[in-house]
Amino acid sequence: MCALCLDDDAHHDDHSDPRGGPLKILAPLQAAGRALLLSLRGRLLLGVAAVWGVLCVMLLAFGWQSGSLLVEESNRVHLRYEAELVRNAITQKIEQRLAMLERLADALPSAAPGVLAEGHHEALLTLFEGLALVDADNIIVDNWPTLPGRNGLSIDHRAYARHMRHVQRPHVSDPFIGIVSGKPMVMMLVPVRDAQGRYTGFLGGLVEIERSELFEDFKHLRLGDEGHVVVATASGRLLYHPEQRRGLPGAVSALDDPGLDLALLGWEGDALGETGQGGKALKAYRQIWPAEWVVGVYLPLEQAFAPLASVMQRITHRAWWALGLLLPVMGGLIWRFLQPLTRLAQQIRELSLGQRHELEIPTRMTELRRVVDVFNELEHQRLQSLDELQEREAFLEGILDASPQGMFVTDTRGRLTFVNESLKALLNLSSPICLTTWARRLHDKDRDAMLNAWQSSLREHHDLERQFRYVAENGETLWLDVHTKAIHVNGEFIGLVGAVRDITQRRHEDARRRWEAEHDPLTGLLNRRGFGRRLEEAFAAWEQAGTPSALLLFDLDHFKPVNDEGGHALGDSMLRQVAAAMGTVTRSSDHAARQGGDEFAVLLPGCAWPRARRIAEALRARIAACSVEQDGRHWRVTASVGVSTFQRGDESGGDAVRRADAASYRAKAQGRDAVINA
């Protein structure tokens, strides 16, 4: 009876108390889990797991990167090979057609209607849709096979016809719509000459873009399902594209391909970039020089890397399975051998809180004993170094404060930690100095450059040498020379030490000497040396960017009587009036100069012929209005102005000077007081 009651009570308790049964077992397990995570051993276990995971990811990433590089390089080699095949095939076909046209042009007796039909040119019909013979006035004289309405037709509006008349060399035209056929075509042209070698027109072979076998070989390329070829002209028109519709080929810009845009400028090579349809592809570009065409071969990156992605996916699955088997084994080993580290962690924590001065771990484990000894030695050295550093800082501040030169010290972030009295006196500072105050007083034109150099010095831990303008509290502008030295202790950057000098007087003297070296003291205009330097700068801009510049060169007519009869003082007065007249017609960006005696020059950067001519006429009129008076007599002078600009083939600015000088002499020969273009 009692036994039965006990069983019933036990059964009732197991089901009625929600906190009993399995929950009583889980509570200690949860507490043990939290303790494990907070313990040193638990953290080491987590660290090992994390290291294994990171190592696995790194190995997989390295494998993917290595495979990617190999796949990309092999596909680049393949693309270059295919691009060469396409380029060579099209080049051979174009050269073959141009050679046959040249042979036919040499055999033509004359440019007359029906002359093409006299020969047997059936073989050319496999290469061309038709032939056209055009005279020197760009009028079609004959065509074969004959199409009604084509003979006598003027094609002078065609760019290729005008090109042939000027260049007279074999040429392949840009795509166009045929006047008679109404189909997109290109024309291959060769010049026709008479027995004396004179140009009499050209012979053209019409190639219909949609039907030509120039692009037939592309289907044999090994580029997979998505790889394709694009052919474009150097002027930016598409000749061939796998999705090209009928009609005149569109513009290359529609493809949104920076690589192809670069290839249109003459570049050859391979690249990785956007395809214009939202994906990436490997690309190779080659030039077809006989026709001024560009070939682009494309292989989508997704297609190239598909096999590698499949292999890496299988390797990843196996790697994670291997990791799952290794982690329990590594966890057991760590749990067994690293138990003494619990006490070591506790003592390190006490050391960081200042509760002890060294570690005391009674253990026979050799490795742990070495760790404790090394740690105690490093802590002793750290405290000793800290004391020495404080002594050195005090000693350094005493030296810097005694220096007659302005000195300062900063920390690693550039904050001022010391400024001596000499620097405060130099900058006329009545309040404590800080970098914010210093930066605000930098001259507007020097502030950004100085702050950038300062930040770079702090970021890169290198020395700084800089000269800049500084506005003192009294409003005076000073030129300062700052030298800073990056200080390193045991290879660690600890801050900057700087010296500041006042170089205002030296800067003023240098500026005055530079001005005197390049200016005429009488008129204030540039002298020959200063003008020559600016002329070469303008010529360099012309060579690099095609920036036009004009040059006015003149000397004064009837100036000798002013100088001889009125005296040198009167002549100097006239020269100053001429200089003032030059200032009224020139822009602030122009450069006026007195070359010597009564010779003057004006350089007009960024000025083309029409504006230069107007300025020259205005200058001539201003000079003609100048006069000087002495003893009731008036003297006047005029100017014979030569105008020139930089031209193709000039080797230096002196070529433009010589042309302007020659034009000035012609103006004198034609009666003076005139403007002549070189």
Sequence and secondary structure as in RCSB ss.txt:
>XXXX:A:sequence
MCALCLDDDAHHDDHSDPRGGPLKILAPLQAAGRALLLSLRGRLLLGVAAVWGVLCVMLLAFGWQSGSLLVEESN
RVHLRYEAELVRNAITQKIEQRLAMLERLADALPSAAPGVLAEGHHEALLTLFEGLALVDADNIIVDNWPTLPGR
NGLSIDHRAYARHMRHVQRPHVSDPFIGIVSGKPMVMMLVPVRDAQGRYTGFLGGLVEIERSELFEDFKHLRLGD
EGHVVVATASGRLLYHPEQRRGLPGAVSALDDPGLDLALLGWEGDALGETGQGGKALKAYRQIWPAEWVVGVYLP
LEQAFAPLASVMQRITHRAWWALGLLLPVMGGLIWRFLQPLTRLAQQIRELSLGQRHELEIPTRMTELRRVVDVF
NELEHQRLQSLDELQEREAFLEGILDASPQGMFVTDTRGRLTFVNESLKALLNLSSPICLTTWARRLHDKDRDAM
LNAWQSSLREHHDLERQFRYVAENGETLWLDVHTKAIHVNGEFIGLVGAVRDITQRRHEDARRRWEAEHDPLTGL
LNRRGFGRRLEEAFAAWEQAGTPSALLLFDLDHFKPVNDEGGHALGDSMLRQVAAAMGTVTRSSDHAARQGGDEF
AVLLPGCAWPRARRIAEALRARIAACSVEQDGRHWRVTASVGVSTFQRGDESGGDAVRRADAASYRAKAQGRDAV
INA
>XXXX:A:secstr
 HHHHHHHHHHHHHHH TTSTHHHHHHHHHHHHHHHHHSHHHHHHHHHHHHHHHHHHHHHHHHHHHHHHHHHHHH
HHHHHHHHHHHHHHHHHHHHHHHHHHHHHHHH   S TTHHHHS  GGGGGT SEEEEEETTSBEEEEES  TT 
TT B TTSHHHHHHHHH S EE   EE TTT SEEEEEEEEEE TT  EEEEEEEEEETTT GGGGGGGGS  TT
T EEEEEETTSBEEE TT  SSS  BGGGG  HHHHHHTTT  EEEEEE SSSSEEEEEEEEETTTTEEEEEEEE
HHHHHHHHHHHHHHHHHHHHHHHHHHHHHHHHHHHHH TTHHHHHHHHHHHHTTS SS       HHHHHHHHHH
HHHHHHHHHHHHHHHHHHHHHHHHHHH SSEEEEE TT  EEEE HHHHHHTT SS   HHHHHHTB HHHHHHH
HHHHHHHHHHT  EEEEEEEE TTS EEEEEEEEEEEEETTEEEEEEEEEEE HHHHHHHHHHHHHHHB TTT S
B HHHHHHHHHHHHHHHHHH   EEEEEEEEETHHHHHHHH HHHHHHHHHHHHHHHHHHS TT EEEEEETTEE
EEEEET  HHHHHHHHHHHHHHHHH EEEETTEEEE EEEEEEEE  TT  SHHHHHHHHHHHHHHHHHTTSS E
EE 
